Amino acid sequence: MTAQPTPKGAWKITFLLFLFMLVNFADKIVVGLAGVPIMTELKLEPEQFGLLGSSFFFLFSISAIVVGFIVNRVDTRWVLLALAVVWALTQFPMVGEVSFTTLLICRVILGAGEGPAFAVAAHAIYKWFPDEKRTLPTAILSQGSAFGVILAVPALNWIIVNHSWHYAFGALGVVGLMWVVAWLILGKEGPLVQTVAMAAADPHVPYFQLLTSRTFIGCCAATFGAYWALSLGLTWFTPFIIKGLGFSQKEAGWISVLPWVFGAVIVLLAGWISQVMLTRGFSTRGARGVLGAAPLIVGGFILAAMPYVQGAGLQIALLVLGSGLCGAIYVVCPPMLGEFTPVSQRGAMIAIYGAIFTLAGIVAPLVMGSVIQRAAVPLDGYMTGFTINAVIMIASGLLGLLLLWPNTERARLLLQKPEPKFA
């Protein structure tokens, strides 16, 4: 069978959405990067800072689900624009003097705006690429997160060190508005959308059957462990470098880039390997399911070794390697869900998936803050927190290996007599 051609302009949109995710993760990382100055100025205990890190995710999942259903009916172009405007506007209150409460509220609103981001962006990209060509653009989209940190951390840290953490937030607001202008000029809706005839041929599967399918459950479980590691990186990595290992804010800014550089390599490599495996006849069980879940298990064991090694350099290396290997799962899960979800339901399903696994973002920073506050010395608390992360990663990877069978999922679901689309 001849592969469906990629529409003209698909890679331009991919690049714009890569920048969209770059801004998204720069917004996420700024609180963790400025963690020590924020805690010092606002006189916050570790548990309070953990609450600040978690607050970003309070409305994250709810918003992701609501907007996921909206993009089943509304053009993704306008939804993406509205989300980016919210991101930009929530940064500016931090430019002046700010209380803990104001900072907390702004992070909650920002989280509500960013919750649907990846799902909507992935749904938008899938309107530009046929199924067999989606893994690589999904990997590029995911890399917006890594490059958002890699490029933003040195710049934001320079602002924090030489001026103030307040101005770092303001800079992000300006960058967000710049993306809004670029998208207004260049953004378009993809042409690979359902026609009435396609919709009639693509029956509506009850959401209960989709949400209880083993591959959907496996994607949520596997990515939950990966996101636990990611949310700790967003909130606690830089404070760990400064308060746990004794580096300065300036040094920590450069060290904080390392997990994201390694993660970027893993994600791009996983996307490329997956695409090559598919072209060589591997099933999506192997080329997506196993390829995404196995690195979680390996990464968990690497992370578990951290408390048993000596020296800050080796501890940082294990943390970078262990957490970075998680990145493969982000590349493979959205395409796996797209394999068996009817197009008319795909935006909502990817959004619900994102809403479930990002619940780790609420729990992980709070758990880390609690164990640090109760530890005899901060370093012991950090090591306990990373050990908990290791156990969760291993368990989530094992669940992924057990449950991820996308190549058989669609046929199994359709045999369950789905509801006619226009019943």
NORQUI-V850946 format. One record per backbone hydrogen bond with DSSP energy under -0.5 kcal/mol. NH is the residue of the N-H (numbers start at 1). CO is the residue of the C=O. Records with the same first field share a line. If there is no record, write none. Layout:
BEGIN
NH->CO, CO
END
This chain:
BEGIN
7->128
10->7
13->9
14->10
15->11
16->12
17->13
18->14
19->15
20->16
21->17
22->18
23->19
24->20
25->21
26->22
27->23
28->24
29->25
30->26
31->28
32->28
33->29
34->30
35->32
38->34
39->35
40->36
41->37
42->38
43->39
44->39
49->45
50->46
51->47
52->48
53->49
54->50
55->51
56->52
57->54
58->55
61->57
63->59
64->60
65->61
66->62
67->63
68->64
69->65
70->66
71->67
72->69
73->70
74->70
78->75
79->75
80->76
81->77
82->78
83->79
84->80
85->81
86->82
87->83
88->84
89->85
90->86
91->88
92->88
94->91
95->92
96->93
103->99
104->100
105->101
106->102
107->103
108->104
109->105
110->106
111->107
112->108
113->109
114->110
115->111
116->112
117->114
120->116
121->117
122->118
123->119
124->120
125->121
126->122
127->124
128->125
129->125
133->130
134->131
137->133
138->134
139->135
140->136
141->137
142->138
143->139
144->140, 141
145->142
146->142
147->143
148->144
149->145
150->146
151->147
152->148
153->149
154->150
155->151
156->152
157->153
158->154
159->155
160->156
161->157
162->158
163->159
164->159
168->164
169->165
170->166
171->167
172->168
173->169
174->170
175->171
176->172
177->173
178->174
179->175
180->176
181->177
182->178
183->179
184->180
185->181
186->182
187->183
192->127
193->191
199->195
200->196
201->197
202->198
203->201
204->419
205->203
209->206
210->206
211->207
212->208
213->210
217->213
218->214
219->215
220->216
221->217
222->218
223->219
224->220
225->221
226->222
227->223
228->224
229->225
230->226
231->227
232->228
233->229
234->230
235->231
236->232
237->232, 233
240->236
241->237
242->238
243->239
244->239, 240
245->240
246->242
247->241
252->248
253->249
254->250
255->251
256->252
257->254
258->255
260->257
261->257
262->258
263->259
264->260
265->261
266->262
267->263
268->264
269->265
270->266
271->267
272->268
273->269
274->270
275->271
276->272
277->273
278->274
279->275
280->276
281->278
282->277
286->283
287->283
288->284
289->284
290->285
291->286
292->288
293->289
294->290
296->293
297->293, 294
298->294
299->295
300->296
301->297
302->298
303->299
304->300
305->301, 302
306->303
308->305
309->306
315->311
316->312
317->313
318->314
319->315
320->316
321->317
322->318
323->319
324->320
325->321
326->323
327->324
328->325
329->326
330->327
331->327, 328
332->328
333->329
334->330
335->331
336->332
337->333
338->334
339->335, 336
340->336, 337
341->337
345->342
346->342, 343
347->343
349->345
350->346
351->347
352->348
353->349
354->350
355->351
356->352
357->353
358->354
359->356
360->357
361->358
362->359
363->359
364->360
365->361
366->362
367->363
368->364
369->365
370->366
371->367
372->368
373->369
374->370
375->371, 372
380->377
381->377
382->378
383->379
384->380
385->381
386->382
387->383
388->384
389->385
390->386
391->387
392->388
393->389
394->390
395->391
396->392
397->393
398->394
399->395
400->396
401->397
402->398
403->399
404->400
405->403
408->405
409->405, 406
410->406
412->408
413->409
414->410
415->411
416->413
417->414
419->204
423->420
END
